Each structure stands twice: as C-alpha cells, then as structure tokens.
Amino acid sequence: MSLAQEPAIKAALVSATEAAVARGVFGAPTFFVDDDMYFGQDRLDFVEEALRS
C-alpha cells in the first residue's frame, strides 16, 4: 500500500487510465486482440479464439 502513494506509481496509474479511456475501455476486465475489444470474463472464450487465429 505504501507504494501506491509514490508519485511515480500514481503517475503510471493516471497514464494507464487515460490510455484505457482513449481506447474505449469502460470497465474491467477488458481485453484487446489487435483492434478488437472484448469486455467481461464471460468473453474469455472469444479472446482465446481470436488469439489462435
């Protein structure tokens, strides 16, 4: 928990959050395979299939 208060860690979180929002993420878990977005744990089969192709 103490690391969460470090400025560099906070900055990394802000940066990752901004990148996710810019890419269209609206919740977790969200997975991307190339440009295709999959939202929700119930979509893991689709993610697996996309990774195989």
mmCIF entry with sequence, helices, sheets and N, C-alpha, C, O atoms, coordinates in Angstrom:
data_MODEL
# 
_entry.id   MODEL 
# 
_entity.id                         1 
_entity.type                       polymer 
_entity.pdbx_number_of_molecules   1 
# 
_entity_poly.entity_id                      1 
_entity_poly.type                           'polypeptide(L)' 
_entity_poly.nstd_linkage                   no 
_entity_poly.nstd_monomer                   no 
_entity_poly.pdbx_seq_one_letter_code       MSLAQEPAIKAALVSATEAAVARGVFGAPTFFVDDDMYFGQDRLDFVEEALRS 
_entity_poly.pdbx_seq_one_letter_code_can   MSLAQEPAIKAALVSATEAAVARGVFGAPTFFVDDDMYFGQDRLDFVEEALRS 
_entity_poly.pdbx_strand_id                 A 
# 
loop_
_entity_poly_seq.entity_id 
_entity_poly_seq.num 
_entity_poly_seq.mon_id 
_entity_poly_seq.hetero 
1 1  MET n 
1 2  SER n 
1 3  LEU n 
1 4  ALA n 
1 5  GLN n 
1 6  GLU n 
1 7  PRO n 
1 8  ALA n 
1 9  ILE n 
1 10 LYS n 
1 11 ALA n 
1 12 ALA n 
1 13 LEU n 
1 14 VAL n 
1 15 SER n 
1 16 ALA n 
1 17 THR n 
1 18 GLU n 
1 19 ALA n 
1 20 ALA n 
1 21 VAL n 
1 22 ALA n 
1 23 ARG n 
1 24 GLY n 
1 25 VAL n 
1 26 PHE n 
1 27 GLY n 
1 28 ALA n 
1 29 PRO n 
1 30 THR n 
1 31 PHE n 
1 32 PHE n 
1 33 VAL n 
1 34 ASP n 
1 35 ASP n 
1 36 ASP n 
1 37 MET n 
1 38 TYR n 
1 39 PHE n 
1 40 GLY n 
1 41 GLN n 
1 42 ASP n 
1 43 ARG n 
1 44 LEU n 
1 45 ASP n 
1 46 PHE n 
1 47 VAL n 
1 48 GLU n 
1 49 GLU n 
1 50 ALA n 
1 51 LEU n 
1 52 ARG n 
1 53 SER n 
# 
_struct_asym.id          A 
_struct_asym.entity_id   1 
# 
loop_
_struct_conf.conf_type_id 
_struct_conf.id 
_struct_conf.pdbx_PDB_helix_id 
_struct_conf.beg_label_comp_id 
_struct_conf.beg_label_asym_id 
_struct_conf.beg_label_seq_id 
_struct_conf.pdbx_beg_PDB_ins_code 
_struct_conf.end_label_comp_id 
_struct_conf.end_label_asym_id 
_struct_conf.end_label_seq_id 
_struct_conf.pdbx_end_PDB_ins_code 
_struct_conf.beg_auth_comp_id 
_struct_conf.beg_auth_asym_id 
_struct_conf.beg_auth_seq_id 
_struct_conf.end_auth_comp_id 
_struct_conf.end_auth_asym_id 
_struct_conf.end_auth_seq_id 
_struct_conf.pdbx_PDB_helix_class 
_struct_conf.details 
_struct_conf.pdbx_PDB_helix_length 
HELX_P HELX_P1 AA1 SER A 2  ? GLN A 5  ? SER A 2  GLN A 5  5 ? 4  
HELX_P HELX_P2 AA2 PRO A 7  ? ARG A 23 ? PRO A 7  ARG A 23 1 ? 17 
HELX_P HELX_P3 AA3 GLN A 41 ? ARG A 43 ? GLN A 41 ARG A 43 5 ? 3  
HELX_P HELX_P4 AA4 LEU A 44 ? ARG A 52 ? LEU A 44 ARG A 52 1 ? 9  
# 
_struct_conf_type.id          HELX_P 
_struct_conf_type.criteria    ? 
_struct_conf_type.reference   ? 
# 
_struct_sheet.id               AA1 
_struct_sheet.type             ? 
_struct_sheet.number_strands   2 
_struct_sheet.details          ? 
# 
_struct_sheet_order.sheet_id     AA1 
_struct_sheet_order.range_id_1   1 
_struct_sheet_order.range_id_2   2 
_struct_sheet_order.offset       ? 
_struct_sheet_order.sense        anti-parallel 
# 
loop_
_struct_sheet_range.sheet_id 
_struct_sheet_range.id 
_struct_sheet_range.beg_label_comp_id 
_struct_sheet_range.beg_label_asym_id 
_struct_sheet_range.beg_label_seq_id 
_struct_sheet_range.pdbx_beg_PDB_ins_code 
_struct_sheet_range.end_label_comp_id 
_struct_sheet_range.end_label_asym_id 
_struct_sheet_range.end_label_seq_id 
_struct_sheet_range.pdbx_end_PDB_ins_code 
_struct_sheet_range.beg_auth_comp_id 
_struct_sheet_range.beg_auth_asym_id 
_struct_sheet_range.beg_auth_seq_id 
_struct_sheet_range.end_auth_comp_id 
_struct_sheet_range.end_auth_asym_id 
_struct_sheet_range.end_auth_seq_id 
AA1 1 THR A 30 ? VAL A 33 ? THR A 30 VAL A 33 
AA1 2 ASP A 36 ? PHE A 39 ? ASP A 36 PHE A 39 
# 
loop_
_atom_site.group_PDB 
_atom_site.id 
_atom_site.type_symbol 
_atom_site.label_atom_id 
_atom_site.label_alt_id 
_atom_site.label_comp_id 
_atom_site.label_asym_id 
_atom_site.label_entity_id 
_atom_site.label_seq_id 
_atom_site.pdbx_PDB_ins_code 
_atom_site.Cartn_x 
_atom_site.Cartn_y 
_atom_site.Cartn_z 
_atom_site.occupancy 
_atom_site.B_iso_or_equiv 
_atom_site.pdbx_formal_charge 
_atom_site.auth_seq_id 
_atom_site.auth_comp_id 
_atom_site.auth_asym_id 
_atom_site.auth_atom_id 
_atom_site.pdbx_PDB_model_num 
ATOM 1   N N  . MET A 1 1  ? 0.818   -1.191  0.000   1.00 0.00 ? 1  MET A N  1 
ATOM 2   C CA . MET A 1 1  ? 0.000   0.000   0.000   1.00 0.00 ? 1  MET A CA 1 
ATOM 3   C C  . MET A 1 1  ? 0.865   1.258   0.000   1.00 0.00 ? 1  MET A C  1 
ATOM 4   O O  . MET A 1 1  ? 0.484   2.284   -0.563  1.00 0.00 ? 1  MET A O  1 
ATOM 5   N N  . SER A 1 2  ? 2.009   1.169   0.626   1.00 0.00 ? 2  SER A N  1 
ATOM 6   C CA . SER A 1 2  ? 2.849   2.365   0.680   1.00 0.00 ? 2  SER A CA 1 
ATOM 7   C C  . SER A 1 2  ? 3.330   2.771   -0.714  1.00 0.00 ? 2  SER A C  1 
ATOM 8   O O  . SER A 1 2  ? 3.492   3.959   -0.994  1.00 0.00 ? 2  SER A O  1 
ATOM 9   N N  . LEU A 1 3  ? 3.559   1.784   -1.588  1.00 0.00 ? 3  LEU A N  1 
ATOM 10  C CA . LEU A 1 3  ? 3.987   2.117   -2.955  1.00 0.00 ? 3  LEU A CA 1 
ATOM 11  C C  . LEU A 1 3  ? 2.906   2.877   -3.711  1.00 0.00 ? 3  LEU A C  1 
ATOM 12  O O  . LEU A 1 3  ? 3.218   3.670   -4.599  1.00 0.00 ? 3  LEU A O  1 
ATOM 13  N N  . ALA A 1 4  ? 1.649   2.650   -3.377  1.00 0.00 ? 4  ALA A N  1 
ATOM 14  C CA . ALA A 1 4  ? 0.563   3.348   -4.061  1.00 0.00 ? 4  ALA A CA 1 
ATOM 15  C C  . ALA A 1 4  ? 0.606   4.845   -3.826  1.00 0.00 ? 4  ALA A C  1 
ATOM 16  O O  . ALA A 1 4  ? -0.021  5.605   -4.564  1.00 0.00 ? 4  ALA A O  1 
ATOM 17  N N  . GLN A 1 5  ? 1.328   5.275   -2.820  1.00 0.00 ? 5  GLN A N  1 
ATOM 18  C CA . GLN A 1 5  ? 1.440   6.701   -2.517  1.00 0.00 ? 5  GLN A CA 1 
ATOM 19  C C  . GLN A 1 5  ? 2.627   7.366   -3.213  1.00 0.00 ? 5  GLN A C  1 
ATOM 20  O O  . GLN A 1 5  ? 2.782   8.586   -3.157  1.00 0.00 ? 5  GLN A O  1 
ATOM 21  N N  . GLU A 1 6  ? 3.455   6.566   -3.863  1.00 0.00 ? 6  GLU A N  1 
ATOM 22  C CA . GLU A 1 6  ? 4.633   7.110   -4.552  1.00 0.00 ? 6  GLU A CA 1 
ATOM 23  C C  . GLU A 1 6  ? 4.189   7.905   -5.788  1.00 0.00 ? 6  GLU A C  1 
ATOM 24  O O  . GLU A 1 6  ? 3.330   7.443   -6.539  1.00 0.00 ? 6  GLU A O  1 
ATOM 25  N N  . PRO A 1 7  ? 4.757   9.078   -6.003  1.00 0.00 ? 7  PRO A N  1 
ATOM 26  C CA . PRO A 1 7  ? 4.372   9.890   -7.171  1.00 0.00 ? 7  PRO A CA 1 
ATOM 27  C C  . PRO A 1 7  ? 4.536   9.163   -8.510  1.00 0.00 ? 7  PRO A C  1 
ATOM 28  O O  . PRO A 1 7  ? 3.698   9.315   -9.398  1.00 0.00 ? 7  PRO A O  1 
ATOM 29  N N  . ALA A 1 8  ? 5.585   8.393   -8.660  1.00 0.00 ? 8  ALA A N  1 
ATOM 30  C CA . ALA A 1 8  ? 5.797   7.679   -9.933  1.00 0.00 ? 8  ALA A CA 1 
ATOM 31  C C  . ALA A 1 8  ? 4.720   6.624   -10.155 1.00 0.00 ? 8  ALA A C  1 
ATOM 32  O O  . ALA A 1 8  ? 4.272   6.429   -11.285 1.00 0.00 ? 8  ALA A O  1 
ATOM 33  N N  . ILE A 1 9  ? 4.305   5.950   -9.106  1.00 0.00 ? 9  ILE A N  1 
ATOM 34  C CA . ILE A 1 9  ? 3.254   4.935   -9.215  1.00 0.00 ? 9  ILE A CA 1 
ATOM 35  C C  . ILE A 1 9  ? 1.919   5.600   -9.538  1.00 0.00 ? 9  ILE A C  1 
ATOM 36  O O  . ILE A 1 9  ? 1.168   5.117   -10.385 1.00 0.00 ? 9  ILE A O  1 
ATOM 37  N N  . LYS A 1 10 ? 1.629   6.703   -8.862  1.00 0.00 ? 10 LYS A N  1 
ATOM 38  C CA . LYS A 1 10 ? 0.391   7.441   -9.144  1.00 0.00 ? 10 LYS A CA 1 
ATOM 39  C C  . LYS A 1 10 ? 0.371   7.934   -10.590 1.00 0.00 ? 10 LYS A C  1 
ATOM 40  O O  . LYS A 1 10 ? -0.658  7.854   -11.261 1.00 0.00 ? 10 LYS A O  1 
ATOM 41  N N  . ALA A 1 11 ? 1.493   8.435   -11.065 1.00 0.00 ? 11 ALA A N  1 
ATOM 42  C CA . ALA A 1 11 ? 1.580   8.935   -12.441 1.00 0.00 ? 11 ALA A CA 1 
ATOM 43  C C  . ALA A 1 11 ? 1.374   7.790   -13.437 1.00 0.00 ? 11 ALA A C  1 
ATOM 44  O O  . ALA A 1 11 ? 0.718   7.976   -14.462 1.00 0.00 ? 11 ALA A O  1 
ATOM 45  N N  . ALA A 1 12 ? 1.922   6.622   -13.147 1.00 0.00 ? 12 ALA A N  1 
ATOM 46  C CA . ALA A 1 12 ? 1.740   5.468   -14.033 1.00 0.00 ? 12 ALA A CA 1 
ATOM 47  C C  . ALA A 1 12 ? 0.269   5.053   -14.076 1.00 0.00 ? 12 ALA A C  1 
ATOM 48  O O  . ALA A 1 12 ? -0.238  4.700   -15.140 1.00 0.00 ? 12 ALA A O  1 
ATOM 49  N N  . LEU A 1 13 ? -0.414  5.089   -12.945 1.00 0.00 ? 13 LEU A N  1 
ATOM 50  C CA . LEU A 1 13 ? -1.829  4.755   -12.900 1.00 0.00 ? 13 LEU A CA 1 
ATOM 51  C C  . LEU A 1 13 ? -2.654  5.746   -13.710 1.00 0.00 ? 13 LEU A C  1 
ATOM 52  O O  . LEU A 1 13 ? -3.539  5.346   -14.467 1.00 0.00 ? 13 LEU A O  1 
ATOM 53  N N  . VAL A 1 14 ? -2.370  7.026   -13.558 1.00 0.00 ? 14 VAL A N  1 
ATOM 54  C CA . VAL A 1 14 ? -3.088  8.053   -14.320 1.00 0.00 ? 14 VAL A CA 1 
ATOM 55  C C  . VAL A 1 14 ? -2.856  7.844   -15.811 1.00 0.00 ? 14 VAL A C  1 
ATOM 56  O O  . VAL A 1 14 ? -3.798  7.922   -16.601 1.00 0.00 ? 14 VAL A O  1 
ATOM 57  N N  . SER A 1 15 ? -1.633  7.585   -16.197 1.00 0.00 ? 15 SER A N  1 
ATOM 58  C CA . SER A 1 15 ? -1.299  7.381   -17.604 1.00 0.00 ? 15 SER A CA 1 
ATOM 59  C C  . SER A 1 15 ? -2.011  6.156   -18.171 1.00 0.00 ? 15 SER A C  1 
ATOM 60  O O  . SER A 1 15 ? -2.574  6.218   -19.264 1.00 0.00 ? 15 SER A O  1 
ATOM 61  N N  . ALA A 1 16 ? -1.990  5.045   -17.438 1.00 0.00 ? 16 ALA A N  1 
ATOM 62  C CA . ALA A 1 16 ? -2.654  3.821   -17.898 1.00 0.00 ? 16 ALA A CA 1 
ATOM 63  C C  . ALA A 1 16 ? -4.162  4.022   -17.997 1.00 0.00 ? 16 ALA A C  1 
ATOM 64  O O  . ALA A 1 16 ? -4.794  3.532   -18.933 1.00 0.00 ? 16 ALA A O  1 
ATOM 65  N N  . THR A 1 17 ? -4.734  4.732   -17.048 1.00 0.00 ? 17 THR A N  1 
ATOM 66  C CA . THR A 1 17 ? -6.176  5.002   -17.068 1.00 0.00 ? 17 THR A CA 1 
ATOM 67  C C  . THR A 1 17 ? -6.548  5.862   -18.268 1.00 0.00 ? 17 THR A C  1 
ATOM 68  O O  . THR A 1 17 ? -7.532  5.581   -18.952 1.00 0.00 ? 17 THR A O  1 
ATOM 69  N N  . GLU A 1 18 ? -5.774  6.899   -18.526 1.00 0.00 ? 18 GLU A N  1 
ATOM 70  C CA . GLU A 1 18 ? -6.037  7.763   -19.680 1.00 0.00 ? 18 GLU A CA 1 
ATOM 71  C C  . GLU A 1 18 ? -5.921  6.995   -20.983 1.00 0.00 ? 18 GLU A C  1 
ATOM 72  O O  . GLU A 1 18 ? -6.733  7.194   -21.887 1.00 0.00 ? 18 GLU A O  1 
ATOM 73  N N  . ALA A 1 19 ? -4.929  6.121   -21.102 1.00 0.00 ? 19 ALA A N  1 
ATOM 74  C CA . ALA A 1 19 ? -4.760  5.317   -22.317 1.00 0.00 ? 19 ALA A CA 1 
ATOM 75  C C  . ALA A 1 19 ? -5.934  4.359   -22.501 1.00 0.00 ? 19 ALA A C  1 
ATOM 76  O O  . ALA A 1 19 ? -6.409  4.159   -23.619 1.00 0.00 ? 19 ALA A O  1 
ATOM 77  N N  . ALA A 1 20 ? -6.398  3.773   -21.408 1.00 0.00 ? 20 ALA A N  1 
ATOM 78  C CA . ALA A 1 20 ? -7.539  2.858   -21.484 1.00 0.00 ? 20 ALA A CA 1 
ATOM 79  C C  . ALA A 1 20 ? -8.799  3.591   -21.934 1.00 0.00 ? 20 ALA A C  1 
ATOM 80  O O  . ALA A 1 20 ? -9.529  3.103   -22.796 1.00 0.00 ? 20 ALA A O  1 
ATOM 81  N N  . VAL A 1 21 ? -9.051  4.748   -21.357 1.00 0.00 ? 21 VAL A N  1 
ATOM 82  C CA . VAL A 1 21 ? -10.235 5.533   -21.733 1.00 0.00 ? 21 VAL A CA 1 
ATOM 83  C C  . VAL A 1 21 ? -10.149 5.941   -23.194 1.00 0.00 ? 21 VAL A C  1 
ATOM 84  O O  . VAL A 1 21 ? -11.148 5.885   -23.912 1.00 0.00 ? 21 VAL A O  1 
ATOM 85  N N  . ALA A 1 22 ? -8.980  6.348   -23.640 1.00 0.00 ? 22 ALA A N  1 
ATOM 86  C CA . ALA A 1 22 ? -8.800  6.755   -25.039 1.00 0.00 ? 22 ALA A CA 1 
ATOM 87  C C  . ALA A 1 22 ? -9.067  5.596   -26.001 1.00 0.00 ? 22 ALA A C  1 
ATOM 88  O O  . ALA A 1 22 ? -9.490  5.803   -27.138 1.00 0.00 ? 22 ALA A O  1 
ATOM 89  N N  . ARG A 1 23 ? -8.814  4.384   -25.529 1.00 0.00 ? 23 ARG A N  1 
ATOM 90  C CA . ARG A 1 23 ? -9.017  3.205   -26.378 1.00 0.00 ? 23 ARG A CA 1 
ATOM 91  C C  . ARG A 1 23 ? -10.451 2.685   -26.321 1.00 0.00 ? 23 ARG A C  1 
ATOM 92  O O  . ARG A 1 23 ? -10.831 1.810   -27.099 1.00 0.00 ? 23 ARG A O  1 
ATOM 93  N N  . GLY A 1 24 ? -11.240 3.222   -25.402 1.00 0.00 ? 24 GLY A N  1 
ATOM 94  C CA . GLY A 1 24 ? -12.645 2.845   -25.340 1.00 0.00 ? 24 GLY A CA 1 
ATOM 95  C C  . GLY A 1 24 ? -13.003 1.899   -24.215 1.00 0.00 ? 24 GLY A C  1 
ATOM 96  O O  . GLY A 1 24 ? -14.125 1.397   -24.162 1.00 0.00 ? 24 GLY A O  1 
ATOM 97  N N  . VAL A 1 25 ? -12.069 1.647   -23.318 1.00 0.00 ? 25 VAL A N  1 
ATOM 98  C CA . VAL A 1 25 ? -12.350 0.770   -22.185 1.00 0.00 ? 25 VAL A CA 1 
ATOM 99  C C  . VAL A 1 25 ? -13.385 1.442   -21.287 1.00 0.00 ? 25 VAL A C  1 
ATOM 100 O O  . VAL A 1 25 ? -13.288 2.632   -20.987 1.00 0.00 ? 25 VAL A O  1 
ATOM 101 N N  . PHE A 1 26 ? -14.374 0.661   -20.866 1.00 0.00 ? 26 PHE A N  1 
ATOM 102 C CA . PHE A 1 26 ? -15.395 1.215   -19.985 1.00 0.00 ? 26 PHE A CA 1 
ATOM 103 C C  . PHE A 1 26 ? -15.607 0.372   -18.739 1.00 0.00 ? 26 PHE A C  1 
ATOM 104 O O  . PHE A 1 26 ? -16.495 0.668   -17.940 1.00 0.00 ? 26 PHE A O  1 
ATOM 105 N N  . GLY A 1 27 ? -14.819 -0.659  -18.559 1.00 0.00 ? 27 GLY A N  1 
ATOM 106 C CA . GLY A 1 27 ? -14.935 -1.497  -17.374 1.00 0.00 ? 27 GLY A CA 1 
ATOM 107 C C  . GLY A 1 27 ? -13.860 -2.559  -17.370 1.00 0.00 ? 27 GLY A C  1 
ATOM 108 O O  . GLY A 1 27 ? -13.023 -2.628  -18.270 1.00 0.00 ? 27 GLY A O  1 
ATOM 109 N N  . ALA A 1 28 ? -13.897 -3.380  -16.346 1.00 0.00 ? 28 ALA A N  1 
ATOM 110 C CA . ALA A 1 28 ? -12.893 -4.432  -16.205 1.00 0.00 ? 28 ALA A CA 1 
ATOM 111 C C  . ALA A 1 28 ? -13.600 -5.751  -15.936 1.00 0.00 ? 28 ALA A C  1 
ATOM 112 O O  . ALA A 1 28 ? -14.593 -5.792  -15.210 1.00 0.00 ? 28 ALA A O  1 
ATOM 113 N N  . PRO A 1 29 ? -13.102 -6.799  -16.505 1.00 0.00 ? 29 PRO A N  1 
ATOM 114 C CA . PRO A 1 29 ? -11.911 -6.870  -17.347 1.00 0.00 ? 29 PRO A CA 1 
ATOM 115 C C  . PRO A 1 29 ? -12.230 -6.563  -18.809 1.00 0.00 ? 29 PRO A C  1 
ATOM 116 O O  . PRO A 1 29 ? -13.280 -6.946  -19.326 1.00 0.00 ? 29 PRO A O  1 
ATOM 117 N N  . THR A 1 30 ? -11.333 -5.888  -19.440 1.00 0.00 ? 30 THR A N  1 
ATOM 118 C CA . THR A 1 30 ? -11.420 -5.622  -20.872 1.00 0.00 ? 30 THR A CA 1 
ATOM 119 C C  . THR A 1 30 ? -10.138 -6.146  -21.509 1.00 0.00 ? 30 THR A C  1 
ATOM 120 O O  . THR A 1 30 ? -9.036  -5.916  -21.010 1.00 0.00 ? 30 THR A O  1 
ATOM 121 N N  . PHE A 1 31 ? -10.306 -6.851  -22.616 1.00 0.00 ? 31 PHE A N  1 
ATOM 122 C CA . PHE A 1 31 ? -9.172  -7.430  -23.333 1.00 0.00 ? 31 PHE A CA 1 
ATOM 123 C C  . PHE A 1 31 ? -9.193  -6.926  -24.762 1.00 0.00 ? 31 PHE A C  1 
ATOM 124 O O  . PHE A 1 31 ? -10.258 -6.736  -25.350 1.00 0.00 ? 31 PHE A O  1 
ATOM 125 N N  . PHE A 1 32 ? -8.014  -6.712  -25.316 1.00 0.00 ? 32 PHE A N  1 
ATOM 126 C CA . PHE A 1 32 ? -7.885  -6.355  -26.725 1.00 0.00 ? 32 PHE A CA 1 
ATOM 127 C C  . PHE A 1 32 ? -7.054  -7.407  -27.422 1.00 0.00 ? 32 PHE A C  1 
ATOM 128 O O  . PHE A 1 32 ? -6.022  -7.847  -26.915 1.00 0.00 ? 32 PHE A O  1 
ATOM 129 N N  . VAL A 1 33 ? -7.517  -7.804  -28.593 1.00 0.00 ? 33 VAL A N  1 
ATOM 130 C CA . VAL A 1 33 ? -6.730  -8.622  -29.506 1.00 0.00 ? 33 VAL A CA 1 
ATOM 131 C C  . VAL A 1 33 ? -6.685  -7.820  -30.790 1.00 0.00 ? 33 VAL A C  1 
ATOM 132 O O  . VAL A 1 33 ? -7.690  -7.695  -31.491 1.00 0.00 ? 33 VAL A O  1 
ATOM 133 N N  . ASP A 1 34 ? -5.533  -7.286  -31.093 1.00 0.00 ? 34 ASP A N  1 
ATOM 134 C CA . ASP A 1 34 ? -5.369  -6.309  -32.167 1.00 0.00 ? 34 ASP A CA 1 
ATOM 135 C C  . ASP A 1 34 ? -6.314  -5.139  -31.864 1.00 0.00 ? 34 ASP A C  1 
ATOM 136 O O  . ASP A 1 34 ? -6.180  -4.506  -30.817 1.00 0.00 ? 34 ASP A O  1 
ATOM 137 N N  . ASP A 1 35 ? -7.255  -4.842  -32.748 1.00 0.00 ? 35 ASP A N  1 
ATOM 138 C CA . ASP A 1 35 ? -8.167  -3.725  -32.513 1.00 0.00 ? 35 ASP A CA 1 
ATOM 139 C C  . ASP A 1 35 ? -9.522  -4.162  -31.971 1.00 0.00 ? 35 ASP A C  1 
ATOM 140 O O  . ASP A 1 35 ? -10.398 -3.329  -31.739 1.00 0.00 ? 35 ASP A O  1 
ATOM 141 N N  . ASP A 1 36 ? -9.699  -5.466  -31.767 1.00 0.00 ? 36 ASP A N  1 
ATOM 142 C CA . ASP A 1 36 ? -10.975 -5.983  -31.279 1.00 0.00 ? 36 ASP A CA 1 
ATOM 143 C C  . ASP A 1 36 ? -11.009 -5.968  -29.757 1.00 0.00 ? 36 ASP A C  1 
ATOM 144 O O  . ASP A 1 36 ? -10.087 -6.446  -29.096 1.00 0.00 ? 36 ASP A O  1 
ATOM 145 N N  . MET A 1 37 ? -12.099 -5.406  -29.207 1.00 0.00 ? 37 MET A N  1 
ATOM 146 C CA . MET A 1 37 ? -12.244 -5.304  -27.758 1.00 0.00 ? 37 MET A CA 1 
ATOM 147 C C  . MET A 1 37 ? -13.233 -6.361  -27.268 1.00 0.00 ? 37 MET A C  1 
ATOM 148 O O  . MET A 1 37 ? -14.284 -6.580  -27.870 1.00 0.00 ? 37 MET A O  1 
ATOM 149 N N  . TYR A 1 38 ? -12.872 -7.006  -26.167 1.00 0.00 ? 38 TYR A N  1 
ATOM 150 C CA . TYR A 1 38 ? -13.723 -7.995  -25.524 1.00 0.00 ? 38 TYR A CA 1 
ATOM 151 C C  . TYR A 1 38 ? -13.888 -7.557  -24.073 1.00 0.00 ? 38 TYR A C  1 
ATOM 152 O O  . TYR A 1 38 ? -12.907 -7.314  -23.370 1.00 0.00 ? 38 TYR A O  1 
ATOM 153 N N  . PHE A 1 39 ? -15.140 -7.458  -23.634 1.00 0.00 ? 39 PHE A N  1 
ATOM 154 C CA . PHE A 1 39 ? -15.416 -6.990  -22.283 1.00 0.00 ? 39 PHE A CA 1 
ATOM 155 C C  . PHE A 1 39 ? -16.091 -8.100  -21.487 1.00 0.00 ? 39 PHE A C  1 
ATOM 156 O O  . PHE A 1 39 ? -17.089 -8.676  -21.922 1.00 0.00 ? 39 PHE A O  1 
ATOM 157 N N  . GLY A 1 40 ? -15.545 -8.386  -20.339 1.00 0.00 ? 40 GLY A N  1 
ATOM 158 C CA . GLY A 1 40 ? -16.159 -9.329  -19.422 1.00 0.00 ? 40 GLY A CA 1 
ATOM 159 C C  . GLY A 1 40 ? -15.475 -10.678 -19.401 1.00 0.00 ? 40 GLY A C  1 
ATOM 160 O O  . GLY A 1 40 ? -14.957 -11.150 -20.413 1.00 0.00 ? 40 GLY A O  1 
ATOM 161 N N  . GLN A 1 41 ? -15.483 -11.278 -18.246 1.00 0.00 ? 41 GLN A N  1 
ATOM 162 C CA . GLN A 1 41 ? -14.858 -12.584 -18.072 1.00 0.00 ? 41 GLN A CA 1 
ATOM 163 C C  . GLN A 1 41 ? -15.557 -13.652 -18.913 1.00 0.00 ? 41 GLN A C  1 
ATOM 164 O O  . GLN A 1 41 ? -14.934 -14.638 -19.307 1.00 0.00 ? 41 GLN A O  1 
ATOM 165 N N  . ASP A 1 42 ? -16.838 -13.460 -19.184 1.00 0.00 ? 42 ASP A N  1 
ATOM 166 C CA . ASP A 1 42 ? -17.569 -14.436 -19.985 1.00 0.00 ? 42 ASP A CA 1 
ATOM 167 C C  . ASP A 1 42 ? -17.166 -14.400 -21.457 1.00 0.00 ? 42 ASP A C  1 
ATOM 168 O O  . ASP A 1 42 ? -17.662 -15.205 -22.245 1.00 0.00 ? 42 ASP A O  1 
ATOM 169 N N  . ARG A 1 43 ? -16.290 -13.498 -21.837 1.00 0.00 ? 43 ARG A N  1 
ATOM 170 C CA . ARG A 1 43 ? -15.803 -13.408 -23.218 1.00 0.00 ? 43 ARG A CA 1 
ATOM 171 C C  . ARG A 1 43 ? -14.416 -14.026 -23.401 1.00 0.00 ? 43 ARG A C  1 
ATOM 172 O O  . ARG A 1 43 ? -13.823 -13.903 -24.473 1.00 0.00 ? 43 ARG A O  1 
ATOM 173 N N  . LEU A 1 44 ? -13.903 -14.680 -22.381 1.00 0.00 ? 44 LEU A N  1 
ATOM 174 C CA . LEU A 1 44 ? -12.560 -15.249 -22.484 1.00 0.00 ? 44 LEU A CA 1 
ATOM 175 C C  . LEU A 1 44 ? -12.452 -16.300 -23.581 1.00 0.00 ? 44 LEU A C  1 
ATOM 176 O O  . LEU A 1 44 ? -11.392 -16.449 -24.190 1.00 0.00 ? 44 LEU A O  1 
ATOM 177 N N  . ASP A 1 45 ? -13.532 -17.029 -23.841 1.00 0.00 ? 45 ASP A N  1 
ATOM 178 C CA . ASP A 1 45 ? -13.506 -17.998 -24.942 1.00 0.00 ? 45 ASP A CA 1 
ATOM 179 C C  . ASP A 1 45 ? -13.287 -17.289 -26.277 1.00 0.00 ? 45 ASP A C  1 
ATOM 180 O O  . ASP A 1 45 ? -12.563 -17.789 -27.138 1.00 0.00 ? 45 ASP A O  1 
ATOM 181 N N  . PHE A 1 46 ? -13.912 -16.127 -26.446 1.00 0.00 ? 46 PHE A N  1 
ATOM 182 C CA . PHE A 1 46 ? -13.737 -15.354 -27.677 1.00 0.00 ? 46 PHE A CA 1 
ATOM 183 C C  . PHE A 1 46 ? -12.316 -14.809 -27.782 1.00 0.00 ? 46 PHE A C  1 
ATOM 184 O O  . PHE A 1 46 ? -11.739 -14.776 -28.869 1.00 0.00 ? 46 PHE A O  1 
ATOM 185 N N  . VAL A 1 47 ? -11.757 -14.387 -26.663 1.00 0.00 ? 47 VAL A N  1 
ATOM 186 C CA . VAL A 1 47 ? -10.376 -13.892 -26.651 1.00 0.00 ? 47 VAL A CA 1 
ATOM 187 C C  . VAL A 1 47 ? -9.433  -15.016 -27.048 1.00 0.00 ? 47 VAL A C  1 
ATOM 188 O O  . VAL A 1 47 ? -8.536  -14.828 -27.871 1.00 0.00 ? 47 VAL A O  1 
ATOM 189 N N  . GLU A 1 48 ? -9.642  -16.180 -26.457 1.00 0.00 ? 48 GLU A N  1 
ATOM 190 C CA . GLU A 1 48 ? -8.795  -17.338 -26.774 1.00 0.00 ? 48 GLU A CA 1 
ATOM 191 C C  . GLU A 1 48 ? -8.877  -17.692 -28.261 1.00 0.00 ? 48 GLU A C  1 
ATOM 192 O O  . GLU A 1 48 ? -7.858  -17.961 -28.897 1.00 0.00 ? 48 GLU A O  1 
ATOM 193 N N  . GLU A 1 49 ? -10.083 -17.689 -28.804 1.00 0.00 ? 49 GLU A N  1 
ATOM 194 C CA . GLU A 1 49 ? -10.271 -17.988 -30.227 1.00 0.00 ? 49 GLU A CA 1 
ATOM 195 C C  . GLU A 1 49 ? -9.587  -16.945 -31.100 1.00 0.00 ? 49 GLU A C  1 
ATOM 196 O O  . GLU A 1 49 ? -8.956  -17.291 -32.099 1.00 0.00 ? 49 GLU A O  1 
ATOM 197 N N  . ALA A 1 50 ? -9.704  -15.687 -30.740 1.00 0.00 ? 50 ALA A N  1 
ATOM 198 C CA . ALA A 1 50 ? -9.066  -14.617 -31.515 1.00 0.00 ? 50 ALA A CA 1 
ATOM 199 C C  . ALA A 1 50 ? -7.546  -14.736 -31.472 1.00 0.00 ? 50 ALA A C  1 
ATOM 200 O O  . ALA A 1 50 ? -6.871  -14.476 -32.468 1.00 0.00 ? 50 ALA A O  1 
ATOM 201 N N  . LEU A 1 51 ? -7.019  -15.121 -30.336 1.00 0.00 ? 51 LEU A N  1 
ATOM 202 C CA . LEU A 1 51 ? -5.560  -15.288 -30.239 1.00 0.00 ? 51 LEU A CA 1 
ATOM 203 C C  . LEU A 1 51 ? -5.045  -16.450 -31.065 1.00 0.00 ? 51 LEU A C  1 
ATOM 204 O O  . LEU A 1 51 ? -3.907  -16.427 -31.533 1.00 0.00 ? 51 LEU A O  1 
ATOM 205 N N  . ARG A 1 52 ? -5.871  -17.458 -31.246 1.00 0.00 ? 52 ARG A N  1 
ATOM 206 C CA . ARG A 1 52 ? -5.455  -18.611 -32.049 1.00 0.00 ? 52 ARG A CA 1 
ATOM 207 C C  . ARG A 1 52 ? -5.460  -18.317 -33.547 1.00 0.00 ? 52 ARG A C  1 
ATOM 208 O O  . ARG A 1 52 ? -4.725  -18.945 -34.309 1.00 0.00 ? 52 ARG A O  1 
ATOM 209 N N  . SER A 1 53 ? -6.281  -17.371 -33.962 1.00 0.00 ? 53 SER A N  1 
ATOM 210 C CA . SER A 1 53 ? -6.399  -17.125 -35.416 1.00 0.00 ? 53 SER A CA 1 
ATOM 211 C C  . SER A 1 53 ? -5.431  -16.064 -35.881 1.00 0.00 ? 53 SER A C  1 
ATOM 212 O O  . SER A 1 53 ? -5.397  -15.736 -37.067 1.00 0.00 ? 53 SER A O  1 
# 
